[in-house]
Amino acid sequence: MTISSFMPPVRTLMGPGPSDVHPRILAALARPTLGHLDPLFVGMMDELKQLLKYAFNTENELTLPISAPGSAGMEACFVNLVEPGDKVVVCVNGVFGKRMCENVTRIGATAVTVDCAWGQPVDLAQVETVLEQHRDAKILAFVHAETSTGALSDAQALCALAKKYECLTIVDAVTSLGGVELRVDDWGIDAIYSGSQKCLSCTPGLSPVSFSDAAVAAIKARKHPVQSWFLDMNLILGYWGEGGKRAYHHTAPVNALYGLHESLVMLQEEGLENAWQRHAAMHASLAAGLEALGVHFVVDAGSRLPQLNSVYIPDGVDDAKVRQYLLAEHNLEIGAGLGDFAGKVWRIGLMGYSARSENITLLLTALAEAMTQQGYVCSAEDALAAAIK
Amino acid sequence: MTISSFMPPVRTLMGPGPSDVHPRILAALARPTLGHLDPLFVGMMDELKQLLKYAFNTENELTLPISAPGSAGMEACFVNLVEPGDKVVVCVNGVFGKRMCENVTRIGATAVTVDCAWGQPVDLAQVETVLEQHRDAKILAFVHAETSTGALSDAQALCALAKKYECLTIVDAVTSLGGVELRVDDWGIDAIYSGSQKCLSCTPGLSPVSFSDAAVAAIKARKHPVQSWFLDMNLILGYWGEGGKRAYHHTAPVNALYGLHESLVMLQEEGLENAWQRHAAMHASLAAGLEALGVHFVVDAGSRLPQLNSVYIPDGVDDAKVRQYLLAEHNLEIGAGLGDFAGKVWRIGLMGYSARSENITLLLTALAEAMTQQGYVCSAEDALAAAIK
C-alpha cells in the first residue's frame, strides 16, 4: 500500500450542498492553527458569534456553531429541548422532517407527525388541527427549507401557531440561512440549526445554532440530564459564553471555524438582504432557462426555494447518465432525488457562491448538451436567451 | 459592526493539542471542495480507511473518522456499545476517565470506577479486583494516554484482563495514536477512538475510530436503538462501508478529511514505528533539558508519555505569567494543568510535527528566559547542552 496526496479537480457544485466555496474561504482554512484557548482565537470566537447573530437576525446570546455537521445541530436542538416522555409535533414534508422524528423517538419522547405532501410547504391548517388535538405537546418542529424537495414553508406563520398553542419551536434552517428571508427574533423561533455548506458557501462540517431565552430556560429547567455529553448546551456554553471562564469542553475545530468566520465576513460585506435578493434573482434566471428547455419544477412558484431547484427529469432522459456526463465532461455536479424522489427529480442548487450567472450559463449549456445526446429535443440558445431576460 | 477577515499569527504549539500542523496539511485543507457523494471523493474515503487501519494496526473493517472532535468519538464508542442497565468498569486516572463515566451514566448505564492516582498509570491489580467483584460488567473502559496527566497505561495488559473477565474494551487513544506503540488487533481492543489534532498533527475536528468484529456483533445485537442518530454506527456504516451503496447519512466534512488524509499519507511516508521512535527521541532530549533547568516530571520515567510532558511548576514561578510571556514574546503555546493539576503543572506537548528539535530549542530557551525574569535561577545554555546529548 502506498497512497499519495489527494488532488481533487475543480468542480462546479450545483447540487443540494456543499455549494461552491469561495477562494477567500479556502484560503482562510489554510491559515496557521491556533490553540483553542489562545486569546486571539477566543476573540475570533466572539466575532463569530456576532456574525452568526447577524445572519440569524437575532440577539440570542446562545448563538454559536456546533463543531459538527447540520445533523448534529439538529440533534443538539432535540436532545437539549426534548425530555423522555415529552410530546413533539413534527411536520413532515420531506426527508429532513422524517429525520426529526428519529431524533424525537431516540430520546424516548413521542413524535406526532403532520404528514404533508412532498414538494408542498407544510400545511398550516393541518398543523393547527394536530396542535388542537394534542394540547399537551411541548414543541412544534418543522423544516424551513426542505432540501429534499425544494419547498419553502411559512416559518413565521408556523411559529405564530406554536405560540398560540404554547409550544416551543425547533426550526431546521440548514438550507435557508443566508438564502431566503429568515428572522429568528421577529418570528419567535426558539431553537434553530443550520449548516455551513449551503447558502453560507463554507465547507461542510459546522452547524450554526441559536436558542431563545425561552429555550434556554427550558434547558435549565430539565428534569433529566441531556443524553449527549458532546451536545449538552450547558457545557458548550461554558466554552462559548460571553465573559465566561472559557472552560475547556472539547477542542474546537479551529481551522474550520476560520472558514466559517470568513464566509460570514463576506455575507456581512454583501449585506444579508442583498444576499437574499441575489438568490431570488439567480433563481428567476435559472427557472426561465430551465422552462425553455422543457424542464419543469416540482414546487409551485409561490413556495419554491430559490437556492434549491427541484425539477422533474424529462421522460426518456436517464437520470444517472446525465449526472455522470455533467461531472465527467463539465466538472459540474447536480443533485439526485432523495427518498420518494429518487430517479424522478434533479436537485439543482444555487446556494451562496454557486448563485452566480456563470454557473447558470454552464448548467443550461451542459444540461442541454447532455439531454440532447439522449435524443431529447431542446435548445441551449433558447435557454440562455430566456435566462438573460 | 464591521468585522474583518481573521489573520492569526504563526504560533509554535507545544500544548496538549492542537499540535503544530505541517504546511502540507494546511495546503490540503484549501484544495477544491468536492461533493460528498462524488466518486473521486468516495475513492479518497476508501484510502482514508486504509490509512487509518495502518495507523491503528488493525484489519477492522469498521475503521473510519467520525465527523466531529475526539469527545464525539468517545461518545460514539459508548452510545453504540453500552445499553441502558449495562455495567461498565471505568478506570479513572485523570480528566478523560471521568468524562467516560459521564458518558456511561447519560446512557442510563452504571459506571463502576477504578480510581487511580493522577499521574500514575491505571493499576492492574485494582482493575482485576473490581472485575472480580463485578462479574456482570459488560465493558472495561480506560484511557491509553491520559492527556491531563501525561501517564501511559498498559493497554495490552488491560485488554488481556478484560478478555479474562469476558468484557469488551473501549480505549481512549486520543493522545496515543501515532505517538506511542498501539496495536489494536494484537492487543484485542474492541472499540477505540482518537483525535486528529494530537500526534497525527492534523487540525482539530475529526475523531478516527475503529471497532472489532466482536464490537460490531454487540452493536448489531442491541436491544435498544442507539440513542444518538448522528453517531449511530449502523447508519454511518451505510455511508462509509466498502462496496456499499454509499447511502447519504450526513454531509461529510470534505476539506477536513483532505487534511486528515494528508496527515496519514505523511505518517505512512515516515513509517509508523519511525514516528514512535521520533517521539521517544525528542522526549529524551526535552526531558534532559528540562531536568537541567530544575523542572521535574510528574510521571515516573517508566510510564511517561513522550508526547505529553507534565512537569511541576517550580516554587515561586507564576504559572499564568510564564505562559503569557511565552505566547507574547515567542508565539509559543504550552498547556496549563487541568482539573486537580491546575496551577501546579505545565503540560508540554511534543506531538506529531511539534516533536522536532527546533521546537525543543525554542521551548528550553524561552522557558529559561521566562523563569529567569521571575528570579528563578537557571541556565538556558546548560539546558540546551543537556538536550543535545
Interface residues (C-beta under 8 A of the other chain):
Chain A: M1 T2 I3 S4 S5 F6 M7 P8 P9 V10 R11 L13 G15 G17 P18 D20 V21 R24 L26 A27 A28 L29 A30 R31 P32 T33 L34 G35 H36 D38 P39 L40 F41 M44 E47 Q50 L51 Y54 S67 A68 P69 G70 S71 A72 M74 E75 R99 E102 N103 T105 R106 I107 G195 Q197 T203 P204 G205 P225 V226 Q227 S228 W229 F230 Y248 H249 H250 T251 A252 P253 V254 N255 A256 Y258 G259 H261 E262 L264 V265 Q268 L327 E333 L338
Chain B: M1 T2 I3 S4 S5 F6 M7 P8 P9 V10 R11 L13 G15 G17 P18 D20 V21 R24 L26 A27 A28 L29 A30 R31 P32 T33 L34 G35 H36 D38 P39 L40 F41 M44 E47 Q50 L51 Y54 S67 A68 P69 G70 S71 A72 M74 E75 R99 E102 N103 T105 R106 I107 G195 Q197 T203 P204 G205 P225 V226 Q227 S228 W229 F230 Y248 H249 H250 T251 A252 P253 V254 N255 A256 Y258 G259 H261 E262 L264 V265 Q268 L327 E333 L338
